[in-house]
Amino acid sequence: MKNPKSKFRNPKSIYSMPNLYVALTHYPVVNKSGDIITSAVTNLDLHDISRAAKTYGVKSFYVVTPLKDQQVLAQRIIAHWTDGSGATYNPARRQALETIKVIDSIADVVEDIKSIENQGPKTVATSASRYPSSIGFEKFRSILKTDRSYLLVLGTAWGLAEGFISEVDYILEPIMGSSNYNHLSVRTAAGIILDRLLGV
Amino acid sequence: MKNPKSKFRNPKSIYSMPNLYVALTHYPVVNKSGDIITSAVTNLDLHDISRAAKTYGVKSFYVVTPLKDQQVLAQRIIAHWTDGSGATYNPARRQALETIKVIDSIADVVEDIKSIENQGPKTVATSASRYPSSIGFEKFRSILKTDRSYLLVLGTAWGLAEGFISEVDYILEPIMGSSNYNHLSVRTAAGIILDRLLGV
């Protein structure tokens, strides 16, 4: 670049940071039998996914549950590491966990992003199944470079309910390894998805 | 391929499966202050990493600790999902956890692989730091296609002790996301590393 100052004037530089938000939802998800349930918050989901979100420059990591007691539990875990003794003991953990917002529903996440971005995000479901409309990682990686925000939704338990999946803008293809086994934990899947979409 | 049968005769096809073993070690690792310690076994490390190992066709996943009570704990977790009620409840979990071998030391892992492969594996350390001799993921991905076995070693706590790292055959470069923050959990790092090395 001939004039170093120009990078501050180039509107493209605003979008060099990914405009991606991530939500881990505990409703609506399905259990082993395919029934729609509200799953319980898992401590290490909050730690692992917030650390991955921070690593890959995700704007916010939403933890979604309609259950008030589960919201309190999630807030208590976060507070330990952001305000409590954990914050002094492990500042790197604080930086990750302070990106978390605990919220009632995906609809509320969309509203929150709308208030930040002045436009609702495009929604993206993740699934261990392939749908006729599933899009590939490379394709979505290039879509992410366009000038708008995206909300990637991860399901807990046995995954996102079909009713929810049918309403999103995009469905991301499943992660296939080098075997037919595809039963990754949501923590591991989140890391791999972010690496494929945003890794350098 | 003109003659479909030829694929069974082509010696290269033997090596289409990765010849990679993974070890998660609890000794020798360092704590926050850099002291060498033996860390405690974490339940979800066993679940998440065995599931990732199974997904990417890793040959065995070794859980390494010299502490007998920790070995008993790890075996109890594994047995619940491979022999206990968990095996019936969740067969996919069984398939993952039955790839785990609990073992005393990295030296014993090397001996075990030697007994299987008739040759000791090349050892590969992972680290969140970059070393002058660190090799890139693409480079190691191509090395993995050569005709011999490799043992990828993951450290718990604050990572593998320097003394151990100085003795391995290869050091893998750290995972860098799109920020300067690199504090992934070992569970997430394991998934991303396997995806980068063996993902299709």
Interface residues (C-beta under 8 A of the other chain):
Chain A: M17 P18 K32 L44 H47 D48 R51 A52 K54 T55 Y56 G57 Y89 N90 A92 R93 Q95 A96 I175 M176 G177 S178 S179 Y181 N182 H183 L184 S185 R187 T188 A189 A190 G191 I192 L194 D195 R196 L198 G199 V200
Chain B: M17 P18 K32 L44 H47 D48 R51 A52 K54 T55 Y56 G57 Y89 N90 A92 R93 Q95 A96 I175 M176 G177 S178 S179 Y181 N182 H183 L184 S185 R187 T188 A189 A190 G191 I192 L194 D195 R196 L198 G199 V200
